[in-house]
């Protein structure tokens, strides 16, 4: 009996790992990830608890990405982020991080504005958002709140912005706007066990983090008139039915992910994004161990396929589906982090074209995927949306 108890204690100690600061990113690191945009057949939604076995080894490689961390002084806006140690430079801007012995903080970014108003911003979170913590143990619980305010002069905004404010009383006197973003995150290390992903020779011991994020976006306009007619006004005051032309941008956006971290690998081994009601798995991002490239853009002649036209797209995009066996299909559009931003179901056979309006899309790179009722992926490719 004593031997059994001792063995159980030893197993508990070795399997329930602690994630340390040794996994924090450093200058020169390149994180490689792959995406499965239509995952299925695995226990992605297992309940909390320990000694679990997660087998994600059959995930597909629909898209791959790389994130390169550099010394912060490589960024053009380094002087605006004192204390930053790392920067990630992409086509859309620069993201700055502070790294200490117990946390990695997202300080802010420079680049395209989140409201898609056509201007560049310099955004600083207050306080900085903690992306990684150390040490991490099973059932650690962390909660944080951060705010971001982005002011704009109407002189810096594109001309079409004037028409968006046409229903605001005193629109001719609006001289500036500001976007307010409140960010809340609840993180619970709710599980531990072993994880298998593609091309990983031996299952890794991991902790699982359940992360719930709530982003509330509001917008104010400033009317340059004497009180009580002037001052700052919430845009919802003038569009009580839901924000008028800004309705799809304003409000609360909820993201729920399950994130698997080892005490050896710097990358999160897997990030499972689920629907808001936590009943459906939308995407899985995982460590791309062998840097497998994404599927080719062109379809072989005579095979089922899907193509976007025009690409890059501005106001609309047409998806041309060809050579389809009769079936129920789901067409999805994802943002670059794998979150579904649009989807619809269609009964199709042979050739069919589907037009999607892009008025509510921000400029940037997206992925689109066509999947049949059995979960077979017909095609997954890039879509670039540009705005005038």
For each residue, the residues with C-beta under 8 A, 3 or more apart:
1: 4 5
2: 5 6
3: 6 7
4: 1 7 8
5: 1 2 8 9
6: 2 3 9 10
7: 3 4 10 11
8: 4 5 11 12
9: 5 6 12 13
10: 6 7 13 14
11: 7 8 14 15
12: 8 9 15 16 50
13: 9 10 16
14: 10 11 205
15: 11 12 50 51 192 193 194 205
16: 12 13 50 137 138 192
17: 192 205 206 207 262 263
18: 135 136 137 263
19: 23 134 135 136 207 261 262 263
20: 23 134 135 263
21: 24 101 102 134 135
22: 263
23: 19 20 132 134 261 262 263 264 265 266
24: 21 99 104 132 134 266
25: 29 31 69 86 97 99 104 266
26: 29 69 86 99
27: 69 70 71 85 86
28: 69 70
29: 25 26 68 69 266
30: 66 67 68 69
31: 25 66 67 69 266 267 287
32: 64 65 66 267 287 288 289 291
33: 64 65 66 67 267 285 286 287 288
34: 59 61 62 63 64 65 198 285 286 287 288 292
35: 61 62 63 64 65 283 284 285 286 334 338 367
36: 39 59 60 61 62 283 284 286
37: 62 63 283 332 334 338 367 369 377 380
38: 60 62 332 369 371 375 377
39: 36 42 44 59 60 272 281 283 284
40: 281 375
41: 58 375
42: 39 54 55 56 58 59
43: 46 54 55
44: 39 56 258 272 274 281 284
45: 274 278 279 281
46: 43 49 52 54 191
47:
48: 188 190 191 210
49: 46 52 190 191
50: 12 15 16 138 191 192 193
51: 15 192 193
52: 46 49 191 192 193 194 208
53: 193 194 203
54: 42 43 46 193 194 195 196 206 208 260 270
55: 42 43 58 196
56: 42 44 59 195 196 197 198 270 284 286
57: 196 197 198 200
58: 41 42 55 198
59: 34 36 39 42 56 197 198 284 286
60: 36 38 39 377
61: 34 35 36 64 198 288 292 293 294 295
62: 34 35 36 37 38 294 295 367 369 377 380
63: 34 35 37 294 367 380 382
64: 32 33 34 35 61 288 291 292 293 294
65: 32 33 34 35 336
66: 30 31 32 33
67: 30 31 33 88
68: 29 30 88 89
69: 25 26 27 28 29 30 31 86 87 88 97
70: 27 28 74 75 86 87 88 89
71: 27 74 85 86 87
72: 75 78 81 84 85 86 87 96 97
73: 78
74: 70 71 78 87 89
75: 70 72 78 81 84 87 89 94 96 110
76: 94 110
77: 80 81 94 96 110 122
78: 72 73 74 75 81 84 87 96
79: 82
80: 77 110 122 124
81: 72 75 77 78 84 96 107 108 124
82: 79
83: 98 107
84: 72 75 78 81 87 96 97 98 107
85: 27 71 72 97 98 99
86: 25 26 27 69 70 71 72 96 97 99
87: 69 70 71 72 74 75 78 84 94 95 96 97
88: 67 68 69 70 94 95 97
89: 68 70 74 75 93 94
90: 93 94 95 111
91: 365
92: 111 112 364
93: 89 90 109 110 111 112 120
94: 75 76 77 87 88 89 90 109 110 111
95: 87 88 90 106 108 109
96: 72 75 77 78 81 84 86 87 106 107 108 109
97: 25 69 72 84 85 86 87 88 104 105 106 107 131
98: 83 84 85 104 105 107 128
99: 24 25 26 85 86 103 104 105
100: 103 104 105
101: 21 134
102: 21 133 134 135
103: 99 100 130 132 133 134
104: 24 25 97 98 99 100 130 131 132
105: 97 98 99 100 128 129 130 131
106: 95 96 97 125 128 129 130 131
107: 81 83 84 96 97 98 124 125 128
108: 81 95 96 122 123 124 125 128 148
109: 93 94 95 96 123
110: 75 76 77 80 93 94 120 121 122 123
111: 90 92 93 94 120 121
112: 92 93 116 120 121 362 363 364
113: 116 117 118 119 120 121 150 152 179
114: 121 123 150 179 181 217 362
115: 150 179 217 219 246 249
116: 112 113 249 362 363 387
117: 113 152 157 158 161
118: 113 157 158 387 388
119: 113 152 156 157 158
120: 93 110 111 112 113
121: 110 111 112 113 114 150
122: 77 80 108 110
123: 108 109 110 114 148 150
124: 80 81 107 108 148
125: 106 107 108 128 129 146 147 148 183
126: 146 147 148
127: 144 146
128: 98 105 106 107 108 125 146
129: 105 106 125 144 146 183 185
130: 103 104 105 106 133 142 144
131: 97 104 105 106
132: 23 24 103 104
133: 102 103 130 136 140 142
134: 19 20 21 23 24 101 102 103
135: 18 19 20 21 102
136: 18 19 133 140 189 207 209 261
137: 16 18 140 189 207
138: 16 50 189 191 192 207
139: 188 189 190
140: 133 136 137 187 188 189
141: 186 187 188 189
142: 130 133 185 186 187
143: 184 185 186 187
144: 127 129 130 184 185
145: 182 183 184 185
146: 125 126 127 128 129 182 183
147: 125 126 180 181 182 183
148: 108 123 124 125 126 180 181 183
149: 178 179 180 181
150: 113 114 115 121 123 178 179 181
151: 176 177 178
152: 113 117 119 156 157 176 177 178 179
153: 156 157 175 176
154: 157 161 162 174 175 176 177
155:
156: 119 152 153
157: 117 118 119 152 153 154 161 177
158: 117 118 119 161 388
159: 162
160: 163 164 388
161: 117 154 157 158 164 165
162: 154 159 165 166 171
163: 160 166
164: 160 161 244 245 246
165: 161 162 168 171 174 221
166: 162 163 171
167: 171 238 239 244
168: 165 171 174 221 223 235 238
169: 223 238
170: 173 174 223 225 229 230
171: 162 165 166 167 168 174
172:
173: 170 223 224 225 230
174: 154 165 168 170 171 177 221 222 223 224
175: 153 154 222 223 224
176: 151 152 153 154 221 222
177: 151 152 154 157 174 219 220 221 222
178: 149 150 151 152 219 220 222 232
179: 113 114 115 149 150 152 217 218 219
180: 147 148 149 217 218 219 220
181: 114 147 148 149 150 215 216 217 218
182: 145 146 147 215 216 218
183: 125 129 145 146 147 148 213 214 215
184: 143 144 145 213 214 215 216
185: 129 142 143 144 145 211 212 213 214
186: 141 142 143 211 212
187: 140 141 142 143 209 210 211 212
188: 48 139 140 141 209 210
189: 136 137 138 139 140 141 192 207 208 209
190: 48 49 139 208 209 210
191: 46 48 49 50 52 138 207 208
192: 15 16 17 50 51 52 138 189 205 206 207 208
193: 15 50 51 52 53 54 205 206 208
194: 15 52 53 54 203 204 205 206
195: 54 56 203 204 205 206 260 262 269 270
196: 54 55 56 57 200 203 204
197: 56 57 59 200 204 269 270 286 287 289
198: 34 56 57 58 59 61 286 289 292
199: 289 290 292
200: 57 196 197 203 204 269 287 289
201:
202:
203: 53 194 195 196 200
204: 194 195 196 197 200 262 264 265 269
205: 14 15 17 192 193 194 195 262 263
206: 17 54 192 193 194 195 260 261 262 269
207: 17 19 136 137 138 189 191 192 260 261
208: 52 54 189 190 191 192 193 258 259 260
209: 136 187 188 189 190 258 259 260 261
210: 48 187 188 190 256 257 258
211: 185 186 187 255 256 257 258 259
212: 185 186 187 254 255 256
213: 183 184 185 254 255 256 257
214: 183 184 185 252 253 254
215: 181 182 183 184 252 253 255
216: 181 182 184 251 252 253
217: 114 115 179 180 181 249 250 251 253
218: 179 180 181 182 234 235 236 250
219: 115 177 178 179 180 234 235 243 246 249 250
220: 177 178 180 232 233 234 235
221: 165 168 174 176 177 232 233 235
222: 174 175 176 177 178 230 231 232 233
223: 168 169 170 173 174 175 229 230 231 233
224: 173 174 175 230
225: 170 173 229 230
226: 229 230
227: 230 231
228: 231
229: 170 223 225 226
230: 170 173 222 223 224 225 226 227
231: 222 223 227 228
232: 178 220 221 222
233: 220 221 222 223 237 238
234: 218 219 220 237
235: 168 218 219 220 221 238 239 243 244 246 250
236: 218 239 240 243 250
237: 233 234 240
238: 167 168 169 233 235 244
239: 167 235 236 242 243 244 245 246 247
240: 236 237
241: 244 247
242: 239 247 250 251
243: 219 235 236 239 246 247 248 249 250 251
244: 164 167 235 238 239 241 247
245: 164 239
246: 115 164 219 235 239 243 249 250
247: 239 241 242 243 244 250 251
248: 243 360
249: 115 116 217 219 243 246
250: 217 218 219 235 236 242 243 246 247
251: 216 217 242 243 247
252: 214 215 216
253: 214 215 216 217
254: 212 213 214 276
255: 211 212 213 215 273 339
256: 210 211 212 213 273 274 275 276 278
257: 210 211 213 271 272 273 274
258: 44 208 209 210 211 270 271 272 274
259: 208 209 211 268 270 271 272
260: 54 195 206 207 208 209 268 269 270 271
261: 19 23 136 206 207 209 265 268 269
262: 17 19 23 195 204 205 206 265 269
263: 17 18 19 20 22 23 205
264: 23 204
265: 23 204 261 262 269 287
266: 23 24 25 29 31
267: 31 32 33 287
268: 259 260 261 271 285 287
269: 195 197 200 204 206 260 261 262 265 286 287
270: 54 56 195 197 258 259 260 284 285 286 287
271: 257 258 259 260 268 284 285 286 338
272: 39 44 257 258 259 281 283 284
273: 255 256 257 281 282 283 284 285 337 338 339
274: 44 45 256 257 258 278 279 280 281 282
275: 256 278 279 280 281 282
276: 254 256
277: 280
278: 45 256 274 275
279: 45 274 275
280: 274 275 277
281: 39 40 44 45 272 273 274 275 284
282: 273 274 275 338 339 340
283: 35 36 37 39 272 273 334 338 339 340
284: 35 36 39 44 56 59 270 271 272 273 281 338
285: 33 34 35 268 270 271 273 337 338
286: 33 34 35 36 56 59 197 198 269 270 271
287: 31 32 33 34 197 200 265 267 268 269 270
288: 32 33 34 61 64 291 292
289: 32 197 198 199 200
290: 199
291: 32 64 288
292: 34 61 64 198 199 288
293: 61 64
294: 61 62 63 64 380
295: 61 62 379 380 381
296:
297: 381 382
298:
299: 303 304 305 306 307 322 379
300: 303 305
301:
302: 323
303: 299 300 323
304: 299 321 322 323 324 325 378 379
305: 299 300 321 322 323 378 379
306: 299 319 320 321 322 331 368 370 378 379 381
307: 299 319 320 322 379 381
308: 311 313 317 318 319 320 368 381 383
309: 317 318 320
310: 313 314 317 318
311: 308 317 382 383 384
312: 384 385 386
313: 308 310 316 317 358 383 384 385 386
314: 310 358 385 386 387 388
315: 357 358 359
316: 313 355 356 357 358
317: 308 309 310 311 313 355 356 358 383 385
318: 308 309 310 353 354 355 356
319: 306 307 308 331 353 354 355 356 368 370
320: 306 307 308 309 351 353
321: 304 305 306 324 329 348 351 352 353 354 370 378
322: 299 304 305 306 307 350 351
323: 302 303 304 305 350 351
324: 304 321 327 329 348 349 350 351 352 378
325: 304 349 372
326: 347 348 349
327: 324 347 348 349 372 373
328: 345 346 347 372 373
329: 321 324 345 346 347 348 370 371 372 373 378
330: 343 344 345 346 370 371
331: 306 319 343 344 345 346 354 368 369 370
332: 37 38 340 342 343 368 369 370 371
333: 340 341 342 343 356 366 367 368 383
334: 35 37 283 338 339 340 341 366 367 368 369
335: 338 339 341 364 366
336: 65 364 365 366 367
337: 273 285
338: 35 37 271 273 282 283 284 285 334 335 367
339: 255 273 282 283 334 335
340: 282 283 332 333 334 343
341: 333 334 335 361 366
342: 332 333 356 361
343: 330 331 332 333 340
344: 330 331 354
345: 328 329 330 331
346: 328 329 330 331 352 354
347: 326 327 328 329
348: 321 324 326 327 329 352
349: 324 325 326 327 352
350: 322 323 324
351: 320 321 322 323 324
352: 321 324 346 348 349
353: 318 319 320 321
354: 318 319 321 331 344 346
355: 316 317 318 319
356: 316 317 318 319 333 342
357: 315 316 360
358: 313 314 315 316 317 361 385
359: 315
360: 248 357
361: 341 342 358 366 385
362: 112 114 116 385 387
363: 112 116 385 386 387
364: 92 112 335 336 384 385
365: 91 336 382 383 384 385
366: 333 334 335 336 341 361 382 383 384 385
367: 35 37 62 63 333 334 336 338 380 381 382 383
368: 306 308 319 331 332 333 334 380 381 382 383
369: 37 38 62 331 332 334 377 379 380
370: 306 319 321 329 330 331 332 377 378 379 380
371: 38 329 330 332 375 376 377 378
372: 325 327 328 329 375 376 378
373: 327 328 329
374:
375: 38 40 41 371 372
376: 371 372
377: 37 38 60 62 369 370 371 380
378: 304 305 306 321 324 329 370 371 372
379: 295 299 304 305 306 307 369 370
380: 37 62 63 294 295 367 368 369 370 377
381: 295 297 306 307 308 367 368
382: 63 297 311 365 366 367 368
383: 308 311 313 317 333 365 366 367 368
384: 311 312 313 364 365 366
385: 312 313 314 317 358 361 362 363 364 365 366
386: 312 313 314 363
387: 116 118 314 362 363
388: 118 158 160 314
